[in-house]
Amino acid sequence: MSLGPPDEAIAVYRRAATLTPHDPDLLNNLGSELTATGRLHEAIELFEQALVLHPRSADLHNNLGKALAGVGRLEEAVELARRKLDQRPRP
C-alpha cells in the first residue's frame, strides 16, 4: 500500500511506527517503501524485525529475500527461500 511519493510515504510510516512499533504490516510497508528508494540496508532491518513478529508471512520472506539479493547477500536470500519452502504445508 503506497501513500504517495516514496519519501512522503516513508515519513508517514515512520511516524506510525512510533505509535505501533510492533505491527509487522506497518514494518513491511515501510521496508517496501525504503526498498523502492534504494535504502535496502534499512529495509532489511525492518523486514527482519517484522519476521520476528510474523515468522510465517510469505510477503515478508519475499521482500526480505529481494532486499538481501539487492545488496549481494545471495546465499542468505536463497537460504531464506529454502526455509520458507520447508514451512509450506505438505499434502
NUDRENVO-407340 format. One record per residue: residue in three letters; chain; x, y, z of N, C-alpha, C in turn. Coordinates in steps of 0.02 Angstrom, whole numbers. Atoms other than C-alpha are relative to their C-alpha. Layout:
REM NUDRENVO-407340
<atom code="ALA" unit="A" n_u="X" n_v="Y" n_w="Z" ca_u="X" ca_v="Y" ca_w="Z" c_u="X" c_v="Y" c_w="Z"/>
...
***
This chain:
REM NUDRENVO-407340
<atom code="MET" unit="A" n_u="42" n_v="-59" n_w="0" ca_u="0" ca_v="0" ca_w="0" c_u="44" c_v="62" c_w="0"/>
<atom code="SER" unit="A" n_u="-41" n_v="-61" n_w="5" ca_u="80" ca_v="163" ca_w="-55" c_u="-41" c_v="60" c_w="22"/>
<atom code="LEU" unit="A" n_u="32" n_v="-60" n_w="-24" ca_u="41" ca_v="330" ca_w="23" c_u="22" c_v="62" c_w="-37"/>
<atom code="GLY" unit="A" n_u="-23" n_v="-57" n_w="39" ca_u="105" ca_v="442" ca_w="-116" c_u="73" c_v="-8" c_w="-17"/>
<atom code="PRO" unit="A" n_u="-72" n_v="4" n_w="16" ca_u="283" ca_v="486" ca_w="-165" c_u="38" c_v="-35" c_w="55"/>
<atom code="PRO" unit="A" n_u="-35" n_v="41" n_w="-50" ca_u="406" ca_v="370" ca_w="-78" c_u="24" c_v="37" c_w="62"/>
<atom code="ASP" unit="A" n_u="-25" n_v="-35" n_w="-59" ca_u="486" ca_v="500" ca_w="35" c_u="-56" c_v="22" c_w="47"/>
<atom code="GLU" unit="A" n_u="57" n_v="-18" n_w="-41" ca_u="316" ca_v="560" ca_w="95" c_u="-29" c_v="-62" c_w="35"/>
<atom code="ALA" unit="A" n_u="26" n_v="62" n_w="-30" ca_u="257" ca_v="382" ca_w="123" c_u="46" c_v="-24" c_w="56"/>
<atom code="ILE" unit="A" n_u="-48" n_v="21" n_w="-52" ca_u="416" ca_v="342" ca_w="220" c_u="-10" c_v="42" c_w="63"/>
<atom code="ALA" unit="A" n_u="11" n_v="-43" n_w="-58" ca_u="386" ca_v="492" ca_w="333" c_u="-63" c_v="-20" c_w="38"/>
<atom code="VAL" unit="A" n_u="63" n_v="20" n_w="-32" ca_u="206" ca_v="438" ca_w="366" c_u="10" c_v="-67" c_w="37"/>
<atom code="TYR" unit="A" n_u="-10" n_v="66" n_w="-32" ca_u="256" ca_v="257" ca_w="401" c_u="46" c_v="6" c_w="61"/>
<atom code="ARG" unit="A" n_u="-44" n_v="-9" n_w="-58" ca_u="397" ca_v="313" ca_w="517" c_u="-38" c_v="29" c_w="60"/>
<atom code="ARG" unit="A" n_u="41" n_v="-29" n_w="-54" ca_u="275" ca_v="420" ca_w="617" c_u="-46" c_v="-54" c_w="29"/>
<atom code="ALA" unit="A" n_u="45" n_v="53" n_w="-24" ca_u="153" ca_v="275" ca_w="626" c_u="37" c_v="-53" c_w="40"/>
<atom code="ALA" unit="A" n_u="-40" n_v="51" n_w="-35" ca_u="292" ca_v="157" ca_w="681" c_u="17" c_v="22" c_w="71"/>
<atom code="THR" unit="A" n_u="-13" n_v="-21" n_w="-69" ca_u="324" ca_v="265" ca_w="833" c_u="-61" c_v="-15" c_w="44"/>
<atom code="LEU" unit="A" n_u="61" n_v="15" n_w="-38" ca_u="143" ca_v="232" ca_w="885" c_u="-13" c_v="-75" c_w="6"/>
<atom code="THR" unit="A" n_u="12" n_v="72" n_w="0" ca_u="135" ca_v="48" ca_w="838" c_u="63" c_v="-36" c_w="-25"/>
<atom code="PRO" unit="A" n_u="-64" n_v="28" n_w="23" ca_u="315" ca_v="-17" ca_w="830" c_u="0" c_v="-76" c_w="-10"/>
<atom code="HIS" unit="A" n_u="1" n_v="73" n_w="6" ca_u="262" ca_v="-200" ca_w="838" c_u="-52" c_v="-24" c_w="-50"/>
<atom code="ASP" unit="A" n_u="48" n_v="18" n_w="53" ca_u="148" ca_v="-201" ca_w="685" c_u="39" c_v="-25" c_w="-61"/>
<atom code="PRO" unit="A" n_u="-40" n_v="26" n_w="56" ca_u="226" ca_v="-318" ca_w="556" c_u="-21" c_v="27" c_w="-68"/>
<atom code="ASP" unit="A" n_u="22" n_v="-27" n_w="65" ca_u="118" ca_v="-249" ca_w="415" c_u="28" c_v="70" c_w="-10"/>
<atom code="LEU" unit="A" n_u="-28" n_v="-67" n_w="4" ca_u="174" ca_v="-73" ca_w="452" c_u="75" c_v="-3" c_w="-15"/>
<atom code="LEU" unit="A" n_u="-72" n_v="7" n_w="13" ca_u="357" ca_v="-127" ca_w="459" c_u="13" c_v="-24" c_w="-71"/>
<atom code="ASN" unit="A" n_u="-7" n_v="24" n_w="69" ca_u="334" ca_v="-220" ca_w="295" c_u="-12" c_v="57" c_w="-50"/>
<atom code="ASN" unit="A" n_u="14" n_v="-55" n_w="46" ca_u="257" ca_v="-68" ca_w="211" c_u="57" c_v="52" c_w="0"/>
<atom code="LEU" unit="A" n_u="-56" n_v="-47" n_w="-4" ca_u="395" ca_v="46" ca_w="274" c_u="61" c_v="-30" c_w="-35"/>
<atom code="GLY" unit="A" n_u="-55" n_v="33" n_w="34" ca_u="525" ca_v="-80" ca_w="217" c_u="-8" c_v="0" c_w="-76"/>
<atom code="SER" unit="A" n_u="13" n_v="-1" n_w="72" ca_u="444" ca_v="-89" ca_w="46" c_u="13" c_v="69" c_w="-30"/>
<atom code="GLU" unit="A" n_u="-14" n_v="-68" n_w="24" ca_u="450" ca_v="100" ca_w="27" c_u="74" c_v="15" c_w="0"/>
<atom code="LEU" unit="A" n_u="-73" n_v="-10" n_w="-2" ca_u="632" ca_v="102" ca_w="81" c_u="33" c_v="-38" c_w="-57"/>
<atom code="THR" unit="A" n_u="-27" n_v="39" n_w="56" ca_u="668" ca_v="-34" ca_w="-46" c_u="-10" c_v="38" c_w="-66"/>
<atom code="ALA" unit="A" n_u="15" n_v="-37" n_w="62" ca_u="585" ca_v="70" ca_w="-182" c_u="46" c_v="60" c_w="-10"/>
<atom code="THR" unit="A" n_u="-45" n_v="-58" n_w="6" ca_u="704" ca_v="213" ca_w="-143" c_u="73" c_v="-21" c_w="6"/>
<atom code="GLY" unit="A" n_u="-68" n_v="25" n_w="1" ca_u="858" ca_v="102" ca_w="-139" c_u="33" c_v="-5" c_w="69"/>
<atom code="ARG" unit="A" n_u="-27" n_v="4" n_w="-68" ca_u="880" ca_v="103" ca_w="50" c_u="-8" c_v="-71" c_w="27"/>
<atom code="LEU" unit="A" n_u="9" n_v="71" n_w="-13" ca_u="899" ca_v="-85" ca_w="57" c_u="23" c_v="-22" c_w="69"/>
<atom code="HIS" unit="A" n_u="-24" n_v="21" n_w="-66" ca_u="1000" ca_v="-99" ca_w="216" c_u="-51" c_v="17" c_w="55"/>
<atom code="GLU" unit="A" n_u="52" n_v="-19" n_w="-47" ca_u="867" ca_v="-4" ca_w="314" c_u="-60" c_v="-47" c_w="-7"/>
<atom code="ALA" unit="A" n_u="57" n_v="44" n_w="13" ca_u="732" ca_v="-110" ca_w="232" c_u="12" c_v="-69" c_w="29"/>
<atom code="ILE" unit="A" n_u="-17" n_v="67" n_w="-27" ca_u="821" ca_v="-272" ca_w="279" c_u="-12" c_v="-2" c_w="75"/>
<atom code="GLU" unit="A" n_u="10" n_v="-2" n_w="-73" ca_u="822" ca_v="-221" ca_w="462" c_u="-74" c_v="-3" c_w="18"/>
<atom code="LEU" unit="A" n_u="71" n_v="0" n_w="-15" ca_u="636" ca_v="-186" ca_w="458" c_u="-34" c_v="-66" c_w="-17"/>
<atom code="PHE" unit="A" n_u="29" n_v="65" n_w="18" ca_u="591" ca_v="-346" ca_w="366" c_u="19" c_v="-53" c_w="52"/>
<atom code="GLU" unit="A" n_u="-21" n_v="49" n_w="-51" ca_u="693" ca_v="-445" ca_w="493" c_u="-39" c_v="10" c_w="65"/>
<atom code="GLN" unit="A" n_u="40" n_v="-14" n_w="-60" ca_u="604" ca_v="-358" ca_w="638" c_u="-72" c_v="-26" c_w="-9"/>
<atom code="ALA" unit="A" n_u="69" n_v="21" n_w="13" ca_u="435" ca_v="-393" ca_w="558" c_u="-6" c_v="-76" c_w="-1"/>
<atom code="LEU" unit="A" n_u="2" n_v="73" n_w="1" ca_u="478" ca_v="-577" ca_w="531" c_u="2" c_v="-30" c_w="70"/>
<atom code="VAL" unit="A" n_u="2" n_v="23" n_w="-70" ca_u="510" ca_v="-596" ca_w="717" c_u="-72" c_v="1" c_w="25"/>
<atom code="LEU" unit="A" n_u="69" n_v="-7" n_w="-21" ca_u="332" ca_v="-537" ca_w="743" c_u="-48" c_v="-44" c_w="-38"/>
<atom code="HIS" unit="A" n_u="45" n_v="40" n_w="43" ca_u="255" ca_v="-635" ca_w="599" c_u="43" c_v="-47" c_w="-43"/>
<atom code="PRO" unit="A" n_u="-49" n_v="42" n_w="34" ca_u="375" ca_v="-776" ca_w="552" c_u="-26" c_v="-41" c_w="-59"/>
<atom code="ARG" unit="A" n_u="26" n_v="40" n_w="55" ca_u="258" ca_v="-864" ca_w="430" c_u="-23" c_v="42" c_w="-59"/>
<atom code="SER" unit="A" n_u="23" n_v="-45" n_w="53" ca_u="224" ca_v="-713" ca_w="319" c_u="39" c_v="-11" c_w="-64"/>
<atom code="ALA" unit="A" n_u="-32" n_v="10" n_w="66" ca_u="260" ca_v="-756" ca_w="138" c_u="23" c_v="67" c_w="-29"/>
<atom code="ASP" unit="A" n_u="-19" n_v="-66" n_w="26" ca_u="262" ca_v="-570" ca_w="92" c_u="65" c_v="24" c_w="32"/>
<atom code="LEU" unit="A" n_u="-62" n_v="-21" n_w="-33" ca_u="395" ca_v="-533" ca_w="222" c_u="60" c_v="-40" c_w="-23"/>
<atom code="HIS" unit="A" n_u="-55" n_v="42" n_w="25" ca_u="502" ca_v="-679" ca_w="167" c_u="20" c_v="23" c_w="-70"/>
<atom code="ASN" unit="A" n_u="-13" n_v="-22" n_w="68" ca_u="486" ca_v="-623" ca_w="-13" c_u="36" c_v="67" c_w="-1"/>
<atom code="ASN" unit="A" n_u="-30" n_v="-66" n_w="0" ca_u="526" ca_v="-441" ca_w="24" c_u="71" c_v="-1" c_w="29"/>
<atom code="LEU" unit="A" n_u="-67" n_v="5" n_w="-28" ca_u="674" ca_v="-485" ca_w="134" c_u="47" c_v="-33" c_w="-49"/>
<atom code="GLY" unit="A" n_u="-42" n_v="34" n_w="49" ca_u="740" ca_v="-605" ca_w="3" c_u="21" c_v="46" c_w="-57"/>
<atom code="LYS" unit="A" n_u="-17" n_v="-47" n_w="54" ca_u="732" ca_v="-472" ca_w="-133" c_u="51" c_v="52" c_w="24"/>
<atom code="ALA" unit="A" n_u="-47" n_v="-51" n_w="-26" ca_u="819" ca_v="-344" ca_w="-22" c_u="69" c_v="-30" c_w="12"/>
<atom code="LEU" unit="A" n_u="-65" n_v="33" n_w="-10" ca_u="955" ca_v="-468" ca_w="27" c_u="36" c_v="-10" c_w="-67"/>
<atom code="ALA" unit="A" n_u="-30" n_v="9" n_w="66" ca_u="984" ca_v="-510" ca_w="-156" c_u="24" c_v="67" c_w="-28"/>
<atom code="GLY" unit="A" n_u="-17" n_v="-66" n_w="25" ca_u="987" ca_v="-325" ca_w="-196" c_u="65" c_v="28" c_w="27"/>
<atom code="VAL" unit="A" n_u="-64" n_v="-23" n_w="-28" ca_u="1135" ca_v="-296" ca_w="-81" c_u="55" c_v="-53" c_w="-8"/>
<atom code="GLY" unit="A" n_u="-51" n_v="50" n_w="15" ca_u="1226" ca_v="-450" ca_w="-144" c_u="5" c_v="-56" c_w="50"/>
<atom code="ARG" unit="A" n_u="-1" n_v="54" n_w="-50" ca_u="1185" ca_v="-566" ca_w="1" c_u="-42" c_v="-59" c_w="-27"/>
<atom code="LEU" unit="A" n_u="38" n_v="51" n_w="37" ca_u="1129" ca_v="-702" ca_w="-119" c_u="-9" c_v="-65" c_w="38"/>
<atom code="GLU" unit="A" n_u="6" n_v="63" n_w="-36" ca_u="1167" ca_v="-852" ca_w="-11" c_u="-53" c_v="5" c_w="55"/>
<atom code="GLU" unit="A" n_u="51" n_v="-9" n_w="-52" ca_u="1060" ca_v="-782" ca_w="129" c_u="-70" c_v="2" c_w="-31"/>
<atom code="ALA" unit="A" n_u="64" n_v="-3" n_w="34" ca_u="920" ca_v="-745" ca_w="6" c_u="-24" c_v="-70" c_w="-20"/>
<atom code="VAL" unit="A" n_u="17" n_v="68" n_w="20" ca_u="924" ca_v="-923" ca_w="-60" c_u="-19" c_v="-42" c_w="61"/>
<atom code="GLU" unit="A" n_u="15" n_v="38" n_w="-61" ca_u="928" ca_v="-997" ca_w="116" c_u="-67" c_v="21" c_w="29"/>
<atom code="LEU" unit="A" n_u="65" n_v="-25" n_w="-24" ca_u="780" ca_v="-888" ca_w="166" c_u="-56" c_v="-32" c_w="-41"/>
<atom code="ALA" unit="A" n_u="51" n_v="30" n_w="43" ca_u="682" ca_v="-953" ca_w="16" c_u="-7" c_v="-75" c_w="16"/>
<atom code="ARG" unit="A" n_u="3" n_v="72" n_w="-18" ca_u="726" ca_v="-1133" ca_w="61" c_u="-38" c_v="-11" c_w="64"/>
<atom code="ARG" unit="A" n_u="34" n_v="8" n_w="-65" ca_u="669" ca_v="-1111" ca_w="240" c_u="-75" c_v="12" c_w="-8"/>
<atom code="LYS" unit="A" n_u="71" n_v="-15" n_w="11" ca_u="505" ca_v="-1035" ca_w="181" c_u="-34" c_v="-59" c_w="-35"/>
<atom code="LEU" unit="A" n_u="28" n_v="58" n_w="35" ca_u="476" ca_v="-1180" ca_w="62" c_u="-9" c_v="-59" c_w="47"/>
<atom code="ASP" unit="A" n_u="5" n_v="55" n_w="-48" ca_u="508" ca_v="-1302" ca_w="204" c_u="-60" c_v="10" c_w="47"/>
<atom code="GLN" unit="A" n_u="57" n_v="-14" n_w="-44" ca_u="368" ca_v="-1217" ca_w="303" c_u="-67" c_v="-14" c_w="-32"/>
<atom code="ARG" unit="A" n_u="65" n_v="7" n_w="34" ca_u="235" ca_v="-1244" ca_w="172" c_u="-33" c_v="-66" c_w="18"/>
<atom code="PRO" unit="A" n_u="36" n_v="62" n_w="-18" ca_u="101" ca_v="-1373" ca_w="210" c_u="13" c_v="-54" c_w="-52"/>
<atom code="ARG" unit="A" n_u="-10" n_v="59" n_w="44" ca_u="129" ca_v="-1545" ca_w="137" c_u="-67" c_v="-35" c_w="-9"/>
<atom code="PRO" unit="A" n_u="63" n_v="36" n_w="10" ca_u="-14" ca_v="-1642" ca_w="57" c_u="-1" c_v="-67" c_w="37"/>
***
